[in-house]
């Protein structure tokens, strides 16, 4: 069973960029993410759609 959410480290490995880049992209609103108790998390399905250039139907709070 796959996890529903991804961490900054997992997303950075998935798209082959540094964690610093992922933090900057999140801060600048360039990548869809959510914050839970100070942690930045990414919904796997949303990130996969984002990478394909598609809009996801999953709504993030």
DOLONU-907341 format. One record per atom (N, C-alpha, C): x, y, z; residue in one letter. Coordinates in steps of 0.1 Angstrom, whole numbers, plus 5000, padded with zeros to 4 digits. Example, Ala and Ser with C-alpha at 12.3 -4.5 7.8 and 13.67 -1.06 7.14 Angstrom:
513249435078A 512349555078A 513249675078A 512849785071S 513749895071S 512950005079S 
END
This chain:
500849885000X 500050005000X 500950135000X 500650224991X 501450344990X 500850445000X 501850535005X 501450645014X 500650745006X 499750815012X 498950915006X 499751045004X 500551075015X 501351195015X 502851175013X 503451275008X 504951265006X 505551375014X 506751355018X 507551455026X 508351535016X 508951645021X 509851725012X 510951645006X 511551555014X 512651475010X 512151374999X 510951315000X 510451224990X 510151294977X 509551414978X 509251494966X 510551534959X 511551574967X 512851614961X 513451504953X 513351384959X 513951264952X 513151224940X 511851244941X 510951214930X 511151294917X 511451424920X 511651514908X 513151554906X 514051494914X 515451514913X 515951654914X 515451724925X 515951854929X 516251854944X 516951954949X 517351954963X 516151984972X 516251954984X 515151984994X 515052144995X 516152214994X 516152354994X 515252414983X 515352354971X 514452394960X 513052364963X 512752254969X 511352214972X 510752314983X 511552344993X 511152445003X 510852584996X 511752624987X 511552754980X 510252744972X 510052644964X 508952624956X 507652634964X 507652564976X 506452564984X 506252714990X 507252774994X 507152915000X 506653004989X 507052984977X 506653074966X 505353034959X 504752924964X 503452874958X 503552814945X 504752764941X 505052704928X 504652554928X 504452494940X 504152344940X 503052324950X 502052244947X 500852234956X 501352154968X 500952204980X 501352144993X 500352185004X 500552115015X 499752155027X 500752165038X 500352245048X 501152245061X 500352195072X 500952095079X 500252045091X 501252055103X 500852135113X 501752155124X 503152195120X 503252275111X 504552325107X 505352235097X 504752115094X 505352035084X 504752055070X 505652055060X 505152065046X 504951925041X 503751895036X 503451765031X 502751785017X 502851685009X 502351684995X 501451564993X 500351584987X 499451474984X 499951404972X 500251274973X 500851194962X 500151214948X 498851204949X 498051214936X 498151354930X 498151454939X 498151594934X 499551614927X 500651574934X 501951584928X 502151514915X 501651394914X 501751314902X 500951394891X 499751444894X 499051524884X 499751644880X 500351714890X 501051844888X 502251814878X 502951704881X 504051664872X 503651644858X 502451594856X 501951564842X 501351694836X 501251794844X 500751924839X 499151924840X 498651834848X 497151824849X 496751894862X 495451934862X 494851994874X 494251874882X 494451864895X 493951754903X 492551794908X 491751694910X 490451704916X 490451704931X 491651674937X 491751674952X 491951814956X 491151854966X 491251984972X 492051984984X 493052074985X 493852094997X 493452215005X 493452195018X 492952305027X 494052415027X 
END
